[in-house]
Amino acid sequence: MGLFKSLADSADLVSGMADRTGTDLSAGILANPESGARAFAAMVYRCAGCTDQDGCRHLQAENDHLDQPPSYCRNSAALGF
């Protein structure tokens, strides 16, 4: 998989996990675009380094809502958990 495809997939997973846990990522980006964009990019990079993206993809496909991210999620703290 190419770098840009990997990062795009990771961005989708981050956005999906935020949606499912009720975390509004856009508020931070809109409040301060420069630091908000850096924070989102950091989340995408952490996600790209995850060894269980397939599990996350499956979890998100099966659930419209999650009370919290899975224990292996590298972005739990950034999502507020």
CYANA upper distance limits for C-alpha pairs under 8 A (distance plus 0.5 A):
  1 MET  CA      5 LYS  CA      6.98
  1 MET  CA      6 SER  CA      6.87
  2 GLY  CA      6 SER  CA      6.59
  3 LEU  CA      7 LEU  CA      6.69
  4 PHE  CA      8 ALA  CA      6.51
  5 LYS  CA      9 ASP  CA      6.58
  6 SER  CA     10 SER  CA      6.64
  6 SER  CA     48 ALA  CA      7.25
  7 LEU  CA     11 ALA  CA      6.56
  7 LEU  CA     44 VAL  CA      7.18
  7 LEU  CA     45 TYR  CA      7.81
  7 LEU  CA     48 ALA  CA      6.87
  8 ALA  CA     12 ASP  CA      6.79
  9 ASP  CA     13 LEU  CA      6.81
 10 SER  CA     14 VAL  CA      6.64
 10 SER  CA     44 VAL  CA      6.01
 10 SER  CA     45 TYR  CA      8.10
 10 SER  CA     47 CYS  CA      6.16
 10 SER  CA     48 ALA  CA      5.92
 11 ALA  CA     15 SER  CA      6.61
 11 ALA  CA     44 VAL  CA      5.76
 11 ALA  CA     47 CYS  CA      8.42
 12 ASP  CA     16 GLY  CA      6.44
 13 LEU  CA     17 MET  CA      6.51
 13 LEU  CA     47 CYS  CA      8.18
 13 LEU  CA     56 CYS  CA      7.94
 13 LEU  CA     57 ARG  CA      7.41
 14 VAL  CA     18 ALA  CA      6.66
 14 VAL  CA     43 MET  CA      7.48
 14 VAL  CA     44 VAL  CA      6.94
 14 VAL  CA     47 CYS  CA      7.51
 15 SER  CA     19 ASP  CA      6.64
 15 SER  CA     25 LEU  CA      8.29
 16 GLY  CA     20 ARG  CA      6.66
 16 GLY  CA     60 GLN  CA      7.46
 17 MET  CA     21 THR  CA      6.61
 17 MET  CA     60 GLN  CA      7.62
 17 MET  CA     69 PRO  CA      7.44
 18 ALA  CA     22 GLY  CA      6.43
 18 ALA  CA     23 THR  CA      5.23
 18 ALA  CA     24 ASP  CA      7.20
 18 ALA  CA     25 LEU  CA      7.45
 18 ALA  CA     79 LEU  CA      7.15
 19 ASP  CA     23 THR  CA      6.57
 19 ASP  CA     24 ASP  CA      7.78
 19 ASP  CA     65 HIS  CA      8.31
 20 ARG  CA     60 GLN  CA      8.15
 20 ARG  CA     63 ASN  CA      8.09
 20 ARG  CA     64 ASP  CA      6.26
 20 ARG  CA     65 HIS  CA      4.88
 20 ARG  CA     66 LEU  CA      5.79
 20 ARG  CA     67 ASP  CA      8.47
 21 THR  CA     65 HIS  CA      6.69
 21 THR  CA     66 LEU  CA      5.62
 21 THR  CA     67 ASP  CA      6.34
 21 THR  CA     68 GLN  CA      6.28
 21 THR  CA     69 PRO  CA      7.44
 21 THR  CA     79 LEU  CA      8.46
 22 GLY  CA     65 HIS  CA      8.44
 23 THR  CA     79 LEU  CA      6.65
 23 THR  CA     80 GLY  CA      8.07
 24 ASP  CA     28 GLY  CA      8.14
 25 LEU  CA     29 ILE  CA      7.20
 25 LEU  CA     40 PHE  CA      8.24
 26 SER  CA     30 LEU  CA      6.44
 27 ALA  CA     31 ALA  CA      6.46
 28 GLY  CA     32 ASN  CA      6.80
 28 GLY  CA     33 PRO  CA      8.05
 28 GLY  CA     36 GLY  CA      5.77
 29 ILE  CA     33 PRO  CA      5.16
 29 ILE  CA     34 GLU  CA      7.95
 29 ILE  CA     35 SER  CA      7.75
 29 ILE  CA     36 GLY  CA      4.45
 29 ILE  CA     37 ALA  CA      6.33
 29 ILE  CA     40 PHE  CA      8.48
 30 LEU  CA     36 GLY  CA      7.82
 31 ALA  CA     36 GLY  CA      8.03
 32 ASN  CA     36 GLY  CA      6.07
 33 PRO  CA     37 ALA  CA      6.23
 34 GLU  CA     38 ARG  CA      6.90
 35 SER  CA     39 ALA  CA      6.61
 36 GLY  CA     40 PHE  CA      6.71
 37 ALA  CA     41 ALA  CA      6.58
 38 ARG  CA     42 ALA  CA      6.64
 39 ALA  CA     43 MET  CA      6.84
 40 PHE  CA     44 VAL  CA      6.77
 41 ALA  CA     45 TYR  CA      6.71
 42 ALA  CA     46 ARG  CA      6.67
 43 MET  CA     47 CYS  CA      6.63
 43 MET  CA     75 ASN  CA      6.66
 43 MET  CA     78 ALA  CA      7.91
 44 VAL  CA     48 ALA  CA      6.58
 45 TYR  CA     49 GLY  CA      6.96
 46 ARG  CA     50 CYS  CA      7.25
 46 ARG  CA     74 ARG  CA      6.56
 46 ARG  CA     75 ASN  CA      7.45
 47 CYS  CA     53 GLN  CA      8.21
 47 CYS  CA     73 CYS  CA      8.19
 47 CYS  CA     74 ARG  CA      6.88
 47 CYS  CA     75 ASN  CA      7.65
 50 CYS  CA     73 CYS  CA      8.19
 50 CYS  CA     74 ARG  CA      7.61
 52 ASP  CA     56 CYS  CA      6.91
 52 ASP  CA     72 TYR  CA      8.32
 53 GLN  CA     57 ARG  CA      6.50
 54 ASP  CA     58 HIS  CA      6.63
 55 GLY  CA     59 LEU  CA      6.53
 56 CYS  CA     60 GLN  CA      6.59
 56 CYS  CA     70 PRO  CA      8.48
 57 ARG  CA     61 ALA  CA      6.64
 58 HIS  CA     62 GLU  CA      6.76
 59 LEU  CA     63 ASN  CA      6.67
 60 GLN  CA     64 ASP  CA      7.34
 68 GLN  CA     76 SER  CA      8.39
 68 GLN  CA     81 PHE  CA      7.31
 69 PRO  CA     73 CYS  CA      6.64
 69 PRO  CA     76 SER  CA      6.58
 69 PRO  CA     81 PHE  CA      8.18
 71 SER  CA     76 SER  CA      8.49
 75 ASN  CA     79 LEU  CA      6.56
 76 SER  CA     80 GLY  CA      6.90
 76 SER  CA     81 PHE  CA      5.61
 77 ALA  CA     81 PHE  CA      5.49
